[in-house]
Amino acid sequence: MNLTAADYVFILDPWWNPSVEAQAIDRAHRIGQARQVFAYRLIASDTIEEKVALYPIESVKFCRSV
């Protein structure tokens, strides 16, 4: 697979480790990539994945309110 030709990265199955997702997205930004790359994370509603994805946002909101 030639990732220097990729314009889009879709994360369909979120990992519990954000480093793994970041690595997958970074691979599309390899040397030789001349175009802008768009990364999308698709998360189903009312799932554990949604709760895990929202946790950091809620934590920041909580810390700012204290």
PyMOL Python script that loads the backbone (N, CA, C, O; Angstrom):
from pymol import cmd

cmd.read_pdbstr("""\
ATOM      1  N   MET A   1       0.854  -1.174   0.000  1.00  0.00           N
ATOM      2  CA  MET A   1       0.000   0.000   0.000  1.00  0.00           C
ATOM      3  C   MET A   1       0.899   1.236   0.000  1.00  0.00           C
ATOM      4  O   MET A   1       1.856   1.318   0.770  1.00  0.00           O
ATOM      5  N   ASN A   2       0.588   2.176  -0.854  1.00  0.00           N
ATOM      6  CA  ASN A   2       1.339   3.421  -0.942  1.00  0.00           C
ATOM      7  C   ASN A   2       0.584   4.502  -0.188  1.00  0.00           C
ATOM      8  O   ASN A   2      -0.384   5.065  -0.698  1.00  0.00           O
ATOM      9  N   LEU A   3       1.028   4.787   1.021  1.00  0.00           N
ATOM     10  CA  LEU A   3       0.307   5.753   1.844  1.00  0.00           C
ATOM     11  C   LEU A   3       0.579   7.198   1.456  1.00  0.00           C
ATOM     12  O   LEU A   3      -0.121   8.098   1.921  1.00  0.00           O
ATOM     13  N   THR A   4       1.581   7.441   0.616  1.00  0.00           N
ATOM     14  CA  THR A   4       1.814   8.816   0.183  1.00  0.00           C
ATOM     15  C   THR A   4       0.720   9.277  -0.767  1.00  0.00           C
ATOM     16  O   THR A   4       0.637  10.465  -1.080  1.00  0.00           O
ATOM     17  N   ALA A   5      -0.116   8.364  -1.230  1.00  0.00           N
ATOM     18  CA  ALA A   5      -1.227   8.722  -2.109  1.00  0.00           C
ATOM     19  C   ALA A   5      -2.539   8.859  -1.340  1.00  0.00           C
ATOM     20  O   ALA A   5      -3.564   9.195  -1.934  1.00  0.00           O
ATOM     21  N   ALA A   6      -2.526   8.607  -0.038  1.00  0.00           N
ATOM     22  CA  ALA A   6      -3.754   8.649   0.760  1.00  0.00           C
ATOM     23  C   ALA A   6      -4.145  10.087   1.072  1.00  0.00           C
ATOM     24  O   ALA A   6      -3.304  10.894   1.466  1.00  0.00           O
ATOM     25  N   ASP A   7      -5.427  10.402   0.895  1.00  0.00           N
ATOM     26  CA  ASP A   7      -5.967  11.715   1.255  1.00  0.00           C
ATOM     27  C   ASP A   7      -6.798  11.646   2.527  1.00  0.00           C
ATOM     28  O   ASP A   7      -6.940  12.642   3.236  1.00  0.00           O
ATOM     29  N   TYR A   8      -7.347  10.476   2.816  1.00  0.00           N
ATOM     30  CA  TYR A   8      -8.248  10.303   3.955  1.00  0.00           C
ATOM     31  C   TYR A   8      -7.816   9.109   4.790  1.00  0.00           C
ATOM     32  O   TYR A   8      -7.358   8.095   4.264  1.00  0.00           O
ATOM     33  N   VAL A   9      -7.973   9.250   6.113  1.00  0.00           N
ATOM     34  CA  VAL A   9      -7.745   8.144   7.035  1.00  0.00           C
ATOM     35  C   VAL A   9      -9.026   8.010   7.849  1.00  0.00           C
ATOM     36  O   VAL A   9      -9.481   8.973   8.467  1.00  0.00           O
ATOM     37  N   PHE A  10      -9.603   6.816   7.846  1.00  0.00           N
ATOM     38  CA  PHE A  10     -10.816   6.549   8.605  1.00  0.00           C
ATOM     39  C   PHE A  10     -10.500   5.558   9.718  1.00  0.00           C
ATOM     40  O   PHE A  10     -10.035   4.447   9.462  1.00  0.00           O
ATOM     41  N   ILE A  11     -10.759   5.971  10.960  1.00  0.00           N
ATOM     42  CA  ILE A  11     -10.611   5.079  12.105  1.00  0.00           C
ATOM     43  C   ILE A  11     -12.014   4.546  12.408  1.00  0.00           C
ATOM     44  O   ILE A  11     -12.862   5.263  12.940  1.00  0.00           O
ATOM     45  N   LEU A  12     -12.242   3.279  12.061  1.00  0.00           N
ATOM     46  CA  LEU A  12     -13.572   2.683  12.218  1.00  0.00           C
ATOM     47  C   LEU A  12     -13.708   1.890  13.513  1.00  0.00           C
ATOM     48  O   LEU A  12     -14.809   1.735  14.040  1.00  0.00           O
ATOM     49  N   ASP A  13     -12.594   1.394  14.018  1.00  0.00           N
ATOM     50  CA  ASP A  13     -12.597   0.609  15.242  1.00  0.00           C
ATOM     51  C   ASP A  13     -11.616   1.248  16.210  1.00  0.00           C
ATOM     52  O   ASP A  13     -10.427   0.931  16.184  1.00  0.00           O
ATOM     53  N   PRO A  14     -12.103   2.157  17.074  1.00  0.00           N
ATOM     54  CA  PRO A  14     -11.179   2.886  17.946  1.00  0.00           C
ATOM     55  C   PRO A  14     -10.418   1.955  18.893  1.00  0.00           C
ATOM     56  O   PRO A  14     -10.971   1.001  19.440  1.00  0.00           O
ATOM     57  N   TRP A  15      -9.148   2.264  19.064  1.00  0.00           N
ATOM     58  CA  TRP A  15      -8.295   1.513  19.982  1.00  0.00           C
ATOM     59  C   TRP A  15      -8.349   2.163  21.339  1.00  0.00           C
ATOM     60  O   TRP A  15      -8.632   3.355  21.452  1.00  0.00           O
ATOM     61  N   TRP A  16      -8.079   1.389  22.372  1.00  0.00           N
ATOM     62  CA  TRP A  16      -8.035   1.938  23.726  1.00  0.00           C
ATOM     63  C   TRP A  16      -6.765   2.745  23.922  1.00  0.00           C
ATOM     64  O   TRP A  16      -6.698   3.599  24.806  1.00  0.00           O
ATOM     65  N   ASN A  17      -5.760   2.479  23.104  1.00  0.00           N
ATOM     66  CA  ASN A  17      -4.495   3.191  23.184  1.00  0.00           C
ATOM     67  C   ASN A  17      -4.455   4.254  22.081  1.00  0.00           C
ATOM     68  O   ASN A  17      -4.350   3.896  20.908  1.00  0.00           O
ATOM     69  N   PRO A  18      -4.535   5.540  22.413  1.00  0.00           N
ATOM     70  CA  PRO A  18      -4.560   6.583  21.393  1.00  0.00           C
ATOM     71  C   PRO A  18      -3.286   6.648  20.564  1.00  0.00           C
ATOM     72  O   PRO A  18      -3.305   7.185  19.456  1.00  0.00           O
ATOM     73  N   SER A  19      -2.183   6.115  21.072  1.00  0.00           N
ATOM     74  CA  SER A  19      -0.925   6.127  20.318  1.00  0.00           C
ATOM     75  C   SER A  19      -1.035   5.293  19.043  1.00  0.00           C
ATOM     76  O   SER A  19      -0.430   5.630  18.025  1.00  0.00           O
ATOM     77  N   VAL A  20      -1.794   4.222  19.098  1.00  0.00           N
ATOM     78  CA  VAL A  20      -1.964   3.354  17.933  1.00  0.00           C
ATOM     79  C   VAL A  20      -2.707   4.109  16.826  1.00  0.00           C
ATOM     80  O   VAL A  20      -2.333   4.033  15.656  1.00  0.00           O
ATOM     81  N   GLU A  21      -3.754   4.834  17.203  1.00  0.00           N
ATOM     82  CA  GLU A  21      -4.496   5.626  16.217  1.00  0.00           C
ATOM     83  C   GLU A  21      -3.610   6.734  15.648  1.00  0.00           C
ATOM     84  O   GLU A  21      -3.608   6.976  14.441  1.00  0.00           O
ATOM     85  N   ALA A  22      -2.868   7.396  16.509  1.00  0.00           N
ATOM     86  CA  ALA A  22      -1.984   8.468  16.053  1.00  0.00           C
ATOM     87  C   ALA A  22      -0.946   7.937  15.075  1.00  0.00           C
ATOM     88  O   ALA A  22      -0.618   8.609  14.097  1.00  0.00           O
ATOM     89  N   GLN A  23      -0.430   6.747  15.325  1.00  0.00           N
ATOM     90  CA  GLN A  23       0.546   6.157  14.422  1.00  0.00           C
ATOM     91  C   GLN A  23      -0.089   5.874  13.060  1.00  0.00           C
ATOM     92  O   GLN A  23       0.538   6.112  12.028  1.00  0.00           O
ATOM     93  N   ALA A  24      -1.311   5.375  13.043  1.00  0.00           N
ATOM     94  CA  ALA A  24      -1.991   5.098  11.779  1.00  0.00           C
ATOM     95  C   ALA A  24      -2.201   6.379  10.980  1.00  0.00           C
ATOM     96  O   ALA A  24      -2.039   6.388   9.760  1.00  0.00           O
ATOM     97  N   ILE A  25      -2.558   7.455  11.665  1.00  0.00           N
ATOM     98  CA  ILE A  25      -2.760   8.737  10.985  1.00  0.00           C
ATOM     99  C   ILE A  25      -1.432   9.298  10.506  1.00  0.00           C
ATOM    100  O   ILE A  25      -1.344   9.820   9.394  1.00  0.00           O
ATOM    101  N   ASP A  26      -0.396   9.195  11.335  1.00  0.00           N
ATOM    102  CA  ASP A  26       0.918   9.721  10.959  1.00  0.00           C
ATOM    103  C   ASP A  26       1.498   9.021   9.748  1.00  0.00           C
ATOM    104  O   ASP A  26       2.254   9.626   8.987  1.00  0.00           O
ATOM    105  N   ARG A  27       1.165   7.779   9.559  1.00  0.00           N
ATOM    106  CA  ARG A  27       1.693   7.045   8.403  1.00  0.00           C
ATOM    107  C   ARG A  27       1.233   7.659   7.082  1.00  0.00           C
ATOM    108  O   ARG A  27       1.925   7.541   6.071  1.00  0.00           O
ATOM    109  N   ALA A  28       0.097   8.297   7.083  1.00  0.00           N
ATOM    110  CA  ALA A  28      -0.394   8.946   5.858  1.00  0.00           C
ATOM    111  C   ALA A  28       0.349  10.248   5.582  1.00  0.00           C
ATOM    112  O   ALA A  28       0.258  10.794   4.483  1.00  0.00           O
ATOM    113  N   HIS A  29       1.088  10.749   6.579  1.00  0.00           N
ATOM    114  CA  HIS A  29       1.850  11.987   6.432  1.00  0.00           C
ATOM    115  C   HIS A  29       3.323  11.708   6.141  1.00  0.00           C
ATOM    116  O   HIS A  29       4.185  12.507   6.507  1.00  0.00           O
ATOM    117  N   ARG A  30       3.613  10.613   5.503  1.00  0.00           N
ATOM    118  CA  ARG A  30       4.996  10.241   5.223  1.00  0.00           C
ATOM    119  C   ARG A  30       5.656  11.220   4.258  1.00  0.00           C
ATOM    120  O   ARG A  30       4.995  12.028   3.606  1.00  0.00           O
ATOM    121  N   ILE A  31       6.961  11.120   4.192  1.00  0.00           N
ATOM    122  CA  ILE A  31       7.721  11.935   3.247  1.00  0.00           C
ATOM    123  C   ILE A  31       7.218  11.640   1.835  1.00  0.00           C
ATOM    124  O   ILE A  31       7.036  10.483   1.454  1.00  0.00           O
ATOM    125  N   GLY A  32       7.003  12.677   1.089  1.00  0.00           N
ATOM    126  CA  GLY A  32       6.505  12.521  -0.267  1.00  0.00           C
ATOM    127  C   GLY A  32       5.024  12.861  -0.378  1.00  0.00           C
ATOM    128  O   GLY A  32       4.513  13.020  -1.487  1.00  0.00           O
ATOM    129  N   GLN A  33       4.338  12.973   0.728  1.00  0.00           N
ATOM    130  CA  GLN A  33       2.915  13.337   0.699  1.00  0.00           C
ATOM    131  C   GLN A  33       2.817  14.825   0.397  1.00  0.00           C
ATOM    132  O   GLN A  33       3.311  15.658   1.157  1.00  0.00           O
ATOM    133  N   ALA A  34       2.183  15.145  -0.707  1.00  0.00           N
ATOM    134  CA  ALA A  34       2.074  16.540  -1.130  1.00  0.00           C
ATOM    135  C   ALA A  34       0.688  17.119  -0.849  1.00  0.00           C
ATOM    136  O   ALA A  34       0.502  18.335  -0.882  1.00  0.00           O
ATOM    137  N   ARG A  35      -0.272  16.259  -0.575  1.00  0.00           N
ATOM    138  CA  ARG A  35      -1.644  16.724  -0.357  1.00  0.00           C
ATOM    139  C   ARG A  35      -2.004  16.756   1.117  1.00  0.00           C
ATOM    140  O   ARG A  35      -1.362  16.105   1.942  1.00  0.00           O
ATOM    141  N   GLN A  36      -3.033  17.517   1.434  1.00  0.00           N
ATOM    142  CA  GLN A  36      -3.542  17.563   2.796  1.00  0.00           C
ATOM    143  C   GLN A  36      -4.253  16.257   3.110  1.00  0.00           C
ATOM    144  O   GLN A  36      -4.965  15.715   2.265  1.00  0.00           O
ATOM    145  N   VAL A  37      -4.060  15.747   4.328  1.00  0.00           N
ATOM    146  CA  VAL A  37      -4.665  14.483   4.749  1.00  0.00           C
ATOM    147  C   VAL A  37      -5.739  14.776   5.785  1.00  0.00           C
ATOM    148  O   VAL A  37      -5.520  15.551   6.716  1.00  0.00           O
ATOM    149  N   PHE A  38      -6.896  14.152   5.620  1.00  0.00           N
ATOM    150  CA  PHE A  38      -8.012  14.305   6.556  1.00  0.00           C
ATOM    151  C   PHE A  38      -8.184  13.001   7.322  1.00  0.00           C
ATOM    152  O   PHE A  38      -8.233  11.923   6.730  1.00  0.00           O
ATOM    153  N   ALA A  39      -8.274  13.108   8.642  1.00  0.00           N
ATOM    154  CA  ALA A  39      -8.467  11.924   9.480  1.00  0.00           C
ATOM    155  C   ALA A  39      -9.826  12.017  10.169  1.00  0.00           C
ATOM    156  O   ALA A  39     -10.172  13.046  10.749  1.00  0.00           O
ATOM    157  N   TYR A  40     -10.586  10.933  10.096  1.00  0.00           N
ATOM    158  CA  TYR A  40     -11.914  10.881  10.701  1.00  0.00           C
ATOM    159  C   TYR A  40     -11.987   9.687  11.633  1.00  0.00           C
ATOM    160  O   TYR A  40     -11.558   8.586  11.288  1.00  0.00           O
ATOM    161  N   ARG A  41     -12.537   9.919  12.823  1.00  0.00           N
ATOM    162  CA  ARG A  41     -12.817   8.831  13.754  1.00  0.00           C
ATOM    163  C   ARG A  41     -14.335   8.652  13.794  1.00  0.00           C
ATOM    164  O   ARG A  41     -15.065   9.570  14.167  1.00  0.00           O
ATOM    165  N   LEU A  42     -14.792   7.491  13.416  1.00  0.00           N
ATOM    166  CA  LEU A  42     -16.221   7.200  13.419  1.00  0.00           C
ATOM    167  C   LEU A  42     -16.551   6.366  14.649  1.00  0.00           C
ATOM    168  O   LEU A  42     -16.018   5.272  14.836  1.00  0.00           O
ATOM    169  N   ILE A  43     -17.432   6.896  15.480  1.00  0.00           N
ATOM    170  CA  ILE A  43     -17.791   6.230  16.728  1.00  0.00           C
ATOM    171  C   ILE A  43     -19.310   6.109  16.794  1.00  0.00           C
ATOM    172  O   ILE A  43     -20.025   7.097  16.626  1.00  0.00           O
ATOM    173  N   ALA A  44     -19.794   4.907  17.037  1.00  0.00           N
ATOM    174  CA  ALA A  44     -21.233   4.672  17.146  1.00  0.00           C
ATOM    175  C   ALA A  44     -21.756   5.266  18.449  1.00  0.00           C
ATOM    176  O   ALA A  44     -21.072   5.246  19.472  1.00  0.00           O
ATOM    177  N   SER A  45     -22.967   5.788  18.398  1.00  0.00           N
ATOM    178  CA  SER A  45     -23.567   6.380  19.601  1.00  0.00           C
ATOM    179  C   SER A  45     -24.030   5.290  20.570  1.00  0.00           C
ATOM    180  O   SER A  45     -24.313   4.158  20.179  1.00  0.00           O
ATOM    181  N   ASP A  46     -24.096   5.670  21.835  1.00  0.00           N
ATOM    182  CA  ASP A  46     -24.544   4.774  22.910  1.00  0.00           C
ATOM    183  C   ASP A  46     -23.690   3.518  23.033  1.00  0.00           C
ATOM    184  O   ASP A  46     -24.213   2.425  23.250  1.00  0.00           O
ATOM    185  N   THR A  47     -22.376   3.675  22.894  1.00  0.00           N
ATOM    186  CA  THR A  47     -21.448   2.552  23.032  1.00  0.00           C
ATOM    187  C   THR A  47     -20.375   2.909  24.055  1.00  0.00           C
ATOM    188  O   THR A  47     -20.226   4.066  24.448  1.00  0.00           O
ATOM    189  N   ILE A  48     -19.642   1.900  24.470  1.00  0.00           N
ATOM    190  CA  ILE A  48     -18.510   2.134  25.370  1.00  0.00           C
ATOM    191  C   ILE A  48     -17.488   3.039  24.685  1.00  0.00           C
ATOM    192  O   ILE A  48     -16.896   3.907  25.326  1.00  0.00           O
ATOM    193  N   GLU A  49     -17.281   2.837  23.382  1.00  0.00           N
ATOM    194  CA  GLU A  49     -16.322   3.652  22.648  1.00  0.00           C
ATOM    195  C   GLU A  49     -16.679   5.135  22.712  1.00  0.00           C
ATOM    196  O   GLU A  49     -15.793   5.984  22.815  1.00  0.00           O
ATOM    197  N   GLU A  50     -17.969   5.445  22.653  1.00  0.00           N
ATOM    198  CA  GLU A  50     -18.394   6.835  22.748  1.00  0.00           C
ATOM    199  C   GLU A  50     -18.065   7.400  24.132  1.00  0.00           C
ATOM    200  O   GLU A  50     -17.589   8.529  24.251  1.00  0.00           O
ATOM    201  N   LYS A  51     -18.317   6.621  25.157  1.00  0.00           N
ATOM    202  CA  LYS A  51     -18.025   7.086  26.514  1.00  0.00           C
ATOM    203  C   LYS A  51     -16.531   7.307  26.718  1.00  0.00           C
ATOM    204  O   LYS A  51     -16.125   8.279  27.356  1.00  0.00           O
ATOM    205  N   VAL A  52     -15.721   6.412  26.180  1.00  0.00           N
ATOM    206  CA  VAL A  52     -14.267   6.552  26.299  1.00  0.00           C
ATOM    207  C   VAL A  52     -13.794   7.786  25.531  1.00  0.00           C
ATOM    208  O   VAL A  52     -12.907   8.498  26.002  1.00  0.00           O
ATOM    209  N   ALA A  53     -14.365   8.048  24.371  1.00  0.00           N
ATOM    210  CA  ALA A  53     -13.972   9.208  23.567  1.00  0.00           C
ATOM    211  C   ALA A  53     -14.378  10.516  24.239  1.00  0.00           C
ATOM    212  O   ALA A  53     -13.676  11.519  24.108  1.00  0.00           O
ATOM    213  N   LEU A  54     -15.489  10.517  24.950  1.00  0.00           N
ATOM    214  CA  LEU A  54     -15.969  11.735  25.608  1.00  0.00           C
ATOM    215  C   LEU A  54     -15.301  11.989  26.957  1.00  0.00           C
ATOM    216  O   LEU A  54     -15.352  13.109  27.466  1.00  0.00           O
ATOM    217  N   TYR A  55     -14.681  10.975  27.536  1.00  0.00           N
ATOM    218  CA  TYR A  55     -14.093  11.116  28.862  1.00  0.00           C
ATOM    219  C   TYR A  55     -13.066  12.250  28.957  1.00  0.00           C
ATOM    220  O   TYR A  55     -13.151  13.048  29.892  1.00  0.00           O
ATOM    221  N   PRO A  56     -12.094  12.362  28.030  1.00  0.00           N
ATOM    222  CA  PRO A  56     -11.122  13.459  28.149  1.00  0.00           C
ATOM    223  C   PRO A  56     -11.773  14.838  28.046  1.00  0.00           C
ATOM    224  O   PRO A  56     -11.329  15.778  28.705  1.00  0.00           O
ATOM    225  N   ILE A  57     -12.802  14.968  27.242  1.00  0.00           N
ATOM    226  CA  ILE A  57     -13.499  16.250  27.094  1.00  0.00           C
ATOM    227  C   ILE A  57     -14.200  16.612  28.393  1.00  0.00           C
ATOM    228  O   ILE A  57     -14.120  17.750  28.855  1.00  0.00           O
ATOM    229  N   GLU A  58     -14.882  15.645  28.976  1.00  0.00           N
ATOM    230  CA  GLU A  58     -15.574  15.888  30.240  1.00  0.00           C
ATOM    231  C   GLU A  58     -14.587  16.192  31.369  1.00  0.00           C
ATOM    232  O   GLU A  58     -14.882  17.006  32.245  1.00  0.00           O
ATOM    233  N   SER A  59     -13.433  15.551  31.355  1.00  0.00           N
ATOM    234  CA  SER A  59     -12.420  15.803  32.383  1.00  0.00           C
ATOM    235  C   SER A  59     -11.914  17.236  32.324  1.00  0.00           C
ATOM    236  O   SER A  59     -11.733  17.878  33.359  1.00  0.00           O
ATOM    237  N   VAL A  60     -11.687  17.735  31.123  1.00  0.00           N
ATOM    238  CA  VAL A  60     -11.218  19.114  30.963  1.00  0.00           C
ATOM    239  C   VAL A  60     -12.288  20.081  31.442  1.00  0.00           C
ATOM    240  O   VAL A  60     -11.977  21.058  32.123  1.00  0.00           O
ATOM    241  N   LYS A  61     -13.538  19.824  31.096  1.00  0.00           N
ATOM    242  CA  LYS A  61     -14.635  20.682  31.545  1.00  0.00           C
ATOM    243  C   LYS A  61     -14.710  20.714  33.068  1.00  0.00           C
ATOM    244  O   LYS A  61     -14.901  21.773  33.667  1.00  0.00           O
ATOM    245  N   PHE A  62     -14.559  19.549  33.685  1.00  0.00           N
ATOM    246  CA  PHE A  62     -14.617  19.461  35.139  1.00  0.00           C
ATOM    247  C   PHE A  62     -13.470  20.255  35.779  1.00  0.00           C
ATOM    248  O   PHE A  62     -13.681  21.014  36.725  1.00  0.00           O
ATOM    249  N   CYS A  63     -12.276  20.072  35.257  1.00  0.00           N
ATOM    250  CA  CYS A  63     -11.113  20.762  35.824  1.00  0.00           C
ATOM    251  C   CYS A  63     -11.228  22.278  35.695  1.00  0.00           C
ATOM    252  O   CYS A  63     -10.796  23.011  36.584  1.00  0.00           O
ATOM    253  N   ARG A  64     -11.793  22.738  34.623  1.00  0.00           N
ATOM    254  CA  ARG A  64     -11.966  24.181  34.429  1.00  0.00           C
ATOM    255  C   ARG A  64     -13.044  24.743  35.337  1.00  0.00           C
ATOM    256  O   ARG A  64     -13.007  25.925  35.679  1.00  0.00           O
ATOM    257  N   SER A  65     -14.001  23.919  35.734  1.00  0.00           N
ATOM    258  CA  SER A  65     -15.087  24.410  36.584  1.00  0.00           C
ATOM    259  C   SER A  65     -14.704  24.464  38.059  1.00  0.00           C
ATOM    260  O   SER A  65     -15.385  25.109  38.856  1.00  0.00           O
ATOM    261  N   VAL A  66     -13.636  23.800  38.417  1.00  0.00           N
ATOM    262  CA  VAL A  66     -13.223  23.757  39.832  1.00  0.00           C
ATOM    263  C   VAL A  66     -12.442  24.972  40.206  1.00  0.00           C
ATOM    264  O   VAL A  66     -12.016  25.103  41.353  1.00  0.00           O
TER     265      VAL A  66
END
""", "prot")
cmd.dss("prot")
cmd.show_as("cartoon", "prot")
cmd.util.cbc("prot")
cmd.orient("prot")
